[in-house]
Amino acid sequence: MSLESTIGFTITDDAFSKFQKLLYKESGIKLGDQKKTMMVSRLSKRLRALEMTSFKDYYNYILEEGTEGEEFIQMLDLLSTNKTDFFREPIHFDFMTTQIIPELKYLKKIRIWSSACSSGEEPYSIAITLAEAFGTERWNAKVLASDLSTRVLAKARNGVYEKESVKDLNTIRLHKYFLKGKGEEGLGKVKIKKHLSEMVSFRRINLMGQTYPIKSPLDIIFCRNVMIYFDRPTQERLINNFYSYLKPNGYLFIGHSESLQWLDSPFTLIKPTIYQKKEMDVLT
């Protein structure tokens, strides 16, 4: 039996296999064998904080607390990447402005799901795009932002960011949609303005669920840079699930490093990373 060690901690092949199966079952993340050293390194601080000496004890602790518990969420946070930026992959926001919103102009109603919202930059970028496109018109617009991690959801809901994270936004957007932090606590920070944050609601949703707590059919689903963590069967199950929650002619946006090309998918490719649920597909 081989061992991987770092900073005094080791994990057996058997224990690592149990973590792999748990992560896959509960989050869809496929943790390859080559990630063993990375896992040990990133989780060692949790073992020290909990005064544990083995990954076997840590695994049992997670099972006892349950996958809805805080420790499982912390483990996911440490093993996955929550890197995001405002207006990341701008092609999607441009497409919303030039294509989708004009298509819905006669309804003046739009429903969007940011399905892996992380710390909130994506849903707030969506909200800014909508606000700019609507202008003085009144729309019934709602953005659902979800994530598996309660920690990043709390940060997203708070809507407070370091100035560095908005340095690439133009001055007009900064003044119109952000408040400048005040006092010692707010130094070097900005906060999303209320009229924008009211457009967004946050909820913990596990994408591995068979169904989602979503009642209204959606016009757009954002699921960007998430499927890279999943194997092909999980990707196909997720994509087909998304399809059922979209309106006819609704759109799916995925990450620039992702594609549905090799998946058994009902979506129609519109342009790279943009897919549509064609109305003709629904009727046939």
C-alpha positions in Angstrom: 0.0 0.0 0.0 1.5 3.4 -1.0 1.5 6.4 1.2 1.5 10.1 0.3 2.7 12.5 3.0 3.0 16.2 3.6 3.5 18.3 6.8 3.3 15.2 8.9 0.1 13.8 7.6 -0.4 10.6 5.5 -3.4 9.0 3.7 -3.8 5.4 2.7 -5.1 4.4 -0.6 -8.2 3.0 1.0 -9.0 6.3 2.8 -8.3 8.3 -0.3 -10.7 6.0 -2.3 -13.4 6.7 0.3 -13.0 10.4 -0.1 -13.1 10.1 -3.9 -16.4 8.2 -3.7 -17.9 10.6 -1.2 -17.0 13.6 -3.4 -18.3 12.0 -6.5 -21.6 10.9 -5.0 -22.4 14.2 -3.2 -20.9 16.9 -5.6 -20.1 15.2 -8.9 -16.5 16.1 -8.5 -14.2 13.4 -10.0 -11.0 13.5 -8.0 -8.3 11.7 -9.9 -5.6 9.5 -8.3 -3.0 12.2 -9.2 -4.8 14.6 -6.8 -3.9 12.6 -3.6 -0.9 14.8 -2.7 -3.0 18.0 -3.4 -5.8 16.7 -1.2 -3.5 15.9 1.7 -1.9 19.3 1.5 -5.1 21.3 1.4 -6.9 19.4 4.1 -4.0 19.1 6.6 -5.0 22.4 8.1 -8.5 21.1 8.9 -7.0 18.0 10.6 -4.8 20.3 12.7 -7.8 22.6 13.6 -9.9 19.6 14.7 -6.9 18.1 16.5 -7.1 14.9 14.5 -4.2 12.7 13.6 -5.6 10.7 10.7 -7.7 11.1 7.5 -9.7 8.1 8.6 -10.9 10.1 11.7 -11.6 13.1 9.5 -13.7 11.0 7.0 -15.7 9.5 9.9 -16.2 13.0 11.3 -17.7 14.2 8.0 -20.0 11.2 7.8 -21.2 11.8 11.4 -21.9 15.5 10.7 -23.5 14.8 7.3 -23.0 16.2 3.9 -25.2 19.2 4.7 -22.8 20.0 7.6 -20.3 22.8 7.7 -17.2 20.5 7.6 -18.2 18.9 4.3 -18.7 22.4 2.9 -15.3 23.4 4.1 -13.7 20.4 2.5 -15.4 21.2 -0.8 -14.1 24.8 -0.6 -10.6 23.6 0.0 -10.6 21.0 -2.8 -12.3 23.1 -5.5 -11.5 26.4 -7.1 -13.9 29.4 -6.5 -12.0 31.8 -8.7 -14.2 34.2 -10.5 -14.3 37.8 -11.7 -16.8 40.5 -12.7 -17.8 40.1 -16.3 -15.6 37.0 -16.8 -16.0 35.7 -20.4 -17.7 38.9 -21.7 -19.1 37.2 -24.8 -22.1 36.0 -22.7 -23.0 39.4 -21.4 -22.7 40.9 -24.8 -25.0 38.2 -26.2 -27.5 38.9 -23.5 -27.6 42.5 -24.5 -27.7 42.2 -28.2 -29.6 39.0 -28.7 -31.6 37.7 -25.7 -33.1 40.8 -24.2 -34.4 42.1 -27.5 -36.0 38.7 -28.0 -37.9 39.2 -24.7 -38.7 42.8 -25.1 -42.4 42.2 -25.8 -42.7 40.4 -22.4 -40.4 42.5 -20.3 -39.8 39.5 -18.1 -36.7 37.5 -17.7 -35.5 34.6 -15.4 -31.9 33.7 -15.1 -30.1 31.1 -13.0 -26.4 31.5 -12.1 -26.0 27.8 -11.0 -22.5 28.0 -9.6 -22.3 31.6 -8.5 -19.3 31.3 -6.1 -18.7 34.6 -4.3 -21.3 36.5 -6.4 -19.4 38.2 -9.2 -21.3 36.4 -11.9 -24.9 37.1 -10.8 -24.1 40.7 -10.0 -22.5 41.0 -13.5 -25.7 39.6 -14.9 -27.8 42.1 -12.9 -25.6 45.0 -14.1 -26.0 43.8 -17.7 -29.8 43.7 -17.3 -30.0 47.1 -15.6 -28.0 48.7 -18.4 -30.0 47.0 -21.1 -33.4 47.9 -19.6 -32.6 51.6 -19.3 -35.7 53.4 -18.1 -38.0 50.5 -19.0 -39.5 48.5 -16.1 -38.9 44.7 -16.4 -39.9 41.8 -14.2 -36.3 40.5 -13.8 -35.1 37.9 -11.3 -31.7 36.3 -11.0 -31.3 33.1 -8.9 -27.8 32.6 -7.7 -26.8 29.2 -6.2 -23.8 27.3 -5.0 -23.0 24.2 -3.0 -20.9 26.2 -0.6 -22.6 28.1 2.2 -19.4 30.0 2.8 -19.2 31.6 -0.7 -23.0 32.1 -0.7 -22.6 34.2 2.5 -20.0 36.3 0.9 -22.0 36.7 -2.3 -25.1 37.7 -0.4 -23.2 40.3 1.5 -22.0 41.9 -1.7 -18.8 43.4 -0.4 -15.6 43.2 -2.4 -12.1 44.4 -2.4 -11.5 47.4 -4.7 -8.9 45.2 -6.5 -11.8 43.0 -7.8 -13.5 45.8 -9.5 -10.4 47.6 -10.9 -11.3 46.6 -14.5 -14.8 48.1 -14.4 -15.3 51.5 -15.9 -16.0 54.6 -13.8 -19.6 54.8 -14.8 -20.4 51.3 -13.6 -18.4 51.8 -10.4 -20.4 54.9 -9.5 -23.8 53.6 -10.6 -23.7 50.1 -9.0 -21.2 50.2 -6.1 -20.9 52.0 -2.8 -17.5 53.0 -1.6 -16.6 51.6 1.8 -16.4 54.0 4.7 -14.5 54.0 8.0 -11.7 51.6 9.0 -13.9 48.5 8.3 -14.8 49.6 4.8 -11.4 50.8 3.7 -10.4 49.5 0.3 -13.8 47.9 -0.2 -16.9 48.4 -2.3 -20.5 47.1 -1.8 -23.2 46.3 -4.4 -26.0 48.9 -4.3 -29.4 47.9 -3.0 -31.3 48.4 -6.3 -29.0 45.9 -7.9 -28.8 43.3 -5.1 -32.6 43.3 -4.9 -32.6 41.7 -8.3 -30.6 38.7 -7.1 -31.7 36.0 -4.6 -29.2 33.4 -3.2 -29.9 29.7 -2.4 -27.8 26.6 -1.7 -28.5 24.1 -4.5 -26.6 20.9 -5.2 -26.4 20.3 -8.9 -26.2 16.6 -8.3 -29.9 16.6 -7.2 -32.5 14.9 -9.4 -34.6 18.0 -9.3 -34.0 21.7 -8.3 -36.2 24.1 -6.2 -37.0 26.1 -9.3 -40.7 26.7 -10.2 -40.5 29.2 -13.1 -39.1 28.2 -16.5 -35.8 29.9 -17.1 -34.6 32.0 -20.0 -30.9 31.6 -19.3 -28.8 29.2 -17.3 -25.1 30.1 -16.5 -23.0 27.0 -15.7 -19.5 28.0 -16.4 -16.3 26.3 -15.5 -18.1 23.6 -13.5 -18.3 20.7 -15.8 -14.6 20.4 -16.0 -14.7 18.8 -12.5 -17.3 16.1 -13.7 -17.0 12.9 -15.7 -18.9 12.4 -18.9 -22.0 10.6 -17.4 -22.3 13.4 -14.7 -22.0 16.1 -17.4 -24.7 14.5 -19.5 -27.1 14.1 -16.5 -26.6 17.7 -15.5 -27.0 19.1 -19.1 -30.2 17.2 -19.6 -31.5 18.4 -16.2 -30.8 22.0 -17.3 -32.6 21.4 -20.5 -35.8 20.6 -18.7 -35.7 23.8 -16.7 -35.3 26.1 -19.7 -38.1 27.7 -21.6 -38.3 26.8 -25.3 -35.6 28.9 -27.0 -33.9 29.4 -23.7 -30.1 29.5 -23.5 -27.3 27.7 -21.7 -23.9 29.4 -21.2 -20.8 27.2 -20.3 -17.2 28.0 -19.7 -14.6 28.7 -22.4 -12.8 25.5 -21.6 -15.9 23.4 -21.8 -18.0 21.9 -24.7 -21.0 19.7 -25.2 -19.6 18.3 -28.4 -19.0 14.8 -27.1 -22.0 14.6 -24.9 -25.5 13.1 -25.6 -27.2 16.5 -25.4 -30.4 17.9 -26.9 -29.0 21.5 -27.1 -28.2 23.3 -30.3 -24.9 25.1 -30.6 -25.4 28.8 -31.4 -21.7 29.9 -31.0 -18.8 28.6 -28.9 -20.0 28.2 -25.2 -23.6 29.3 -26.1 -26.3 26.7 -26.6 -30.1 26.9 -27.1 -33.1 24.8 -26.4 -34.7 25.2 -29.8 -38.5 25.5 -29.9 -38.6 23.1 -32.8 -36.8 20.5 -30.7 -39.5 20.8 -28.0 -42.4 20.5 -30.5 -41.1 17.4 -32.3 
